[in-house]
C-alpha cells in the first residue's frame, strides 16, 4: 500500500482508481506522485518514511546492484543451462588440432585460477569456475582432459586439507571454503594412474613424430595427437610439460604431508622436476602464440590467462556466486598466466627451502629457521606446509615431546626429559604455549605481530604459575646449592628459559613493526629505546641460562682447584651473548642519536595534531606494558633517559665503535653459519655508516644549516642508517 504525502506545497495529485486487494488494504498507482517529487527534489534530498534508517539502508542488499546482488552478474542460471548452451563442449572441437589447442588453454587458465585461489580468493570463483570440474562425469570420454581434471581436483583437496589442519586459513577465511563443490570424486585417488597412461600415449606420439622415415614405417599404428604434422611436436611437448608439472606438483604436496618429515627427500626430487617442467611451459608460450597471433609474444602476456593468448572455453566465474550462498558475489580478477608461472616458481622455491631444513632438534634453531624463512615473505601454502612439518600430534616434527624440547632448550641433562614433573598441569600448559608460538610464527607477519602481542601476557603469567607450582613440588628454587636435586635443577632452568623466550617474543614483536611500517620517523627514538631495554633483558636471560648450564658441567667434570684456575676465563662472554650485544649497542646508539637530534636540532619530534608523544608511546607498547615487560618501564623513564642526550656525547660514538669491533671479532666464531655471517655484515655496515654520519653532523651541523639527516633501512630491516644530505 502506498501512503504518500506531498513533498512541497499544497499540490493536488491525480490518483488512479484503486484496485481492490483485500478487506482493509488497497493498491494505488503512485507513479504520478513520484514523478512530481523527482522534478522538485534537489541533489541530496530524500523522501522517506518516519521509520527510515540510513545505516540499515546502506547495509541492506541492493537488488539489481552488480556488487551486491549475486544474481545480477551472470551468464547462466545453472551448470546444466551452461552445458545446454554449449559453454563446455565435449569434445572441445571436432577438429583435433583445435581440440588440443583448447585443452592447453584450459590447463593454462586453471593454473592461473589456482594461483589466484592461493592468493586468497574463493575456490568456487577460481579453480571451480571450470565447468568441466563441476561435472566430472562429462569428461570421461576425453581421456586427456579427464585425467588432468582429476589430478587438479586431487591437488586442490590435498592443499585444502593441509591448510585446514594447520589452521592458517584464519588469515584467508575463503581459502578452505569448498561451498559443497565436487572436491572429492570417486576415482580421484587413482588420478596419477590415468595421468600416467595419457602421458605415455603422448610421449609415444612425440617419439613417433621425431622418428626417422624407416622407424615411421614401424610405428604407423600410433595415431597422431592431431591432424597437422608441422604442429605435432610442438603440441606434444606443450602437453607433456603441463601434464608432468601437474603430476610432480601433486607428488610435492602429498609427500610433504607425510609424518615426521619422511617425504621431504622425495618431495625435493619432485620440486626439481616441477622447476624443469615449469620452464618448459614458459618456453612453449612462443610456439602456442605463433599459431594464433605471430609476433605478439610480449605484447599481450601481461594480462592474459593462457600462454596462447586465447580465451579458454568452459569457464564461468559468476556461476557459483549464484549457486553457493556463502560465495561472495563480488567479481574477482584472475591473475595472468605469466604471473601464475612466477607465483609457482616462488612457491616451489619456498617449499624447497622447507625440504632442505635439517629438522633441528634445538628449539633456538627452529626459531632461527622460521624467522629466516619469513624474510622471503612466503605464501600461505608454503607456511601451512612448514607448520605441518614443525607441529604434528602435539610434538615437534611429530617425534619429539614438547617437554623434551623444553629440557634441551633449557640446557638440561638428557635424563631430565623423563622426569615426572612433565605431568604437572602448569608444565603441560607451557607446552601448549610453545606449540601456539610455533603456529603463530608460521602466519603472515601482520597476523603474526598481532598474535605475538596477545600471547606475551600468557608467557608472563605462565612464569608466575610455574614458579608457584615448582615451589610446591621442589621447595626453594631461588638459588643453586651444592645439594640440589634433579627436580630443583629442572625448575630453575625452565624458569630462566621461559623468561628468555618471553623477551625474545617481545623483541620479535617490536622488530616486526619496522617490517610493517608501523612506526613514523618521529617515533623511532622511543622504539629503539624500548628495543634497547628488551634486548638487554634478553641478553641477560640468555647468559644466565648458559651460565647455569656451565655450572652443572663444571661440577661434573672439574675439581675445585681447576675452577679457581679457570676463573678468569668465566668472565669472557660467549659468542651468542656477544652477538646479542651488537644489537644492544646498535639500539642504544640509535636511541641516543635520535634523541640528540631532537634535543639540539629540533628534528624528528613526535608531534601531531591528534596524539601526544605520551599517547603514542602507550599505543605502540600497550601490550608490552600490560605484560610488565620489563617491570617499572614507562613513558617518563624514556623521557628522563633521552632528555639530556647530546651529539657530542662520547658514549654514543662508543656504541657504534663497539658494535663494529664485536662484529669483526665474531666472524671467526660463526664462519660456518651463513645467516649469522650475513647478519654480522649488516650490523657492521649500519654501525659504520651511523658513526660517519654522526661525525659529519657534529662537525658541520653547527655551521651548515642546509644539512639534512634522513634515516633509511638500506642495510638492515630493523636498524636504521643515517644519511646526511644538503638540501
C-alpha angles and dihedrals in degrees: 000000000000115000105184128175127194115278096206134003129345101299123162112230121199111237122203117234112281121252114224111240105157148343097283105014136064133185119234131190107246097176095109092050092050091048092053091047091051091053093051101040118098126211111293096020120122135191111215143153123256093258093053115133117194094198092052090047092052091050095047126102107265107218114225092013106128092215095050107028112066091195094062101065102056143119099194135019095219144006090253091054090049091051091046091055091051100255092138108028124187113234094030089221136352086229103084093210092054090043091057092046091053093048090054090049090052091050091050095047090049089054089053090047091049092052090047089052091050088053090063108275125129118281089221093058097042122033094012093050081088108101091205089063092049092055104038095174094058094069096052091100091054104066096188097051093036094055093046093050091050093054090044092055092045092050093050090049092051092050092047090051093050094048092044093049092051092041092223085133087088085086093055109027092185095055098083098032106115096179091212092298120158094262092145118045128172109264097026089110086068093046094120093055092057093042091050091053091051091045091052091050093052091044089056090048089052091050090048094054090048095047123110120253093263092051092047090064088059095047099042090117090069107098113223121244092242142351105266110081092195091060098039098094094045093049093046092051093045092052096043095054091049094048092046093047090053091048095049094044090054089052090050096054093043097045093047088058094059113116123265093009093288093142098050096096092051092044088054091059092048091049089056089051090048090056091052094048093045089053089051090050091053091049091049090063090080092057094044094049093046089063094055108026115006116211098018100097097125099028101074104021095097098076106013118107097211132059090232093052091236125128111252121235123229101043132115117164093186097056098080091045087069099038100044115058097203092050110106113244094220118114116246130209115229112221117242123269090245092054090044090056090049090049092054091047089055093044092050091049090053092047089049091055089054091049091053092051111118096220092244108210092205112091093217089058090050091053092048092051094050092047092049090046091053090059087074089060089233124211123254094255093052092048090049091054091048092052091046089054095047099043120039124154091347092302135105106262086350091281112067118070115233092240091053089051091050092049091051092046090049089053092241122157117269093253091064094073091071095052118125092234087085087076091062110117094232092050088052089052089051088055090052090051089053092052090048090052091054091049092049093050089057094059125090114283098255092050089041094055093051092050094045090054090052097048093049091084090049091056091047092051094046089056091057092044092049092051091054093044093048093049089053091050102038109013123230110011099164095110139018119257134187093248101043115138129226092266092058091047092052092049095048094047094047093049091053091047093049090053090048092051091048091056091045090055090048091051091048090049092054096044094050087060088070093051090051094045091236095144127071119216090254089059097050092091095060092041094053090045091055091044089052091054093046094045092051090053091046092051091048094052093044090051091047091052092051093045091050089052092048090053090059095047092046093050089053099043108030141058122231094258090053090056091054091048093053095041093109092056092056090069092065111097118235117249092252090058093045088051089056089044089063090059091046092053092047093051091047093047093049092047092053093042094052092043091051091050089051093048100042106027100026093230130134092025113167096235132139143152094255112033132039119221089254091055091049090050090054093045094052098042103029094116092048092048092049089054090047092238097192114001120251096016118141143149089266092059089052091049092048093049096050101035095090101038113135133186090234092060111126093206090064092057090045091057092060094040092051090049090055093046096049093044091055092047092050095057092086091051094053101033090124095046108081095186094053092044089054091048091050090053091050092048092048092051093050092048093047095048093045091049091053092044091051091052091050093049092048093046101040105019095085095050102033114059092180092068112117128191122208130178120221136175095224096130105027133024094224108024115067125224119219115231118195117206139164113241 
